[in-house]
Amino acid sequence: MFLFYLPPYSPELNPAEILWRILKGKWIRPIDYETTDSLFYCTNRALASVGTNLFVNYSYL
């Protein structure tokens, strides 16, 4: 058994946190926040495009 110290909250260690930060900061436009439907549509479109048209660079960690 190995015990490792993990900080209580470390978003830099969680790839999903990085993906959501990039999604909110770069891929979703301010106009997409106007309605719930447009936000859901844009989010689904962006997540479906990850790996084909949109890429996340995790190398800076």
N, C-alpha and C positions, 0 to 999 in steps of 0.2 A: 504494500500500500504506500502511495506517495501523497503527501500533503503539500499543496501549493497555496500560497497566499494570493487571493484574488481581491482587488479593491472592490468596495461596495458598488460602484458604478463606473464602468470603464467603456464608454462608447467607442473608443479607438480600437478595442479588441473585438468588437462585434461588427462583422461585415454588413449586417442588415442596417445598422445605424448609419454607416457611410452611404449605403445605397439610398436611404430615405433622405439624407441631407442633400445629396446630389439631385435627387428627384425633385425636392422642393425648391432648391436653389437655382437649378439650371433648366430642367426639362418641363416644368409647369410654369406657364406664363401667368402674369397677374390676372388677365382676362378669364382664365380658366377657373378662378375662384368665385366667379359671379353667381353661379348656380351649383347646386349639388350634383345635378346630372352632368354638367360640363366637367366638374372636378373628377367625378368617377370615370367618365369617358377618357379624359386625358391621362389619368393615373393608369387605367387599364391598358391604354395604348402604349404608354411609356414602358410599363413593366413587360408587356408582350414583346417589345422591341429590344430589350436588354439582351445583349449577346449577338444580335443580328445587325441592328442599325445604331444602337446606343451601347456605349461601353463604359465600364467603371474601372478606373486604374487604382488598384489597391497597393501599388508598389511603394508609395511614400510612407507606409507604416513602419 
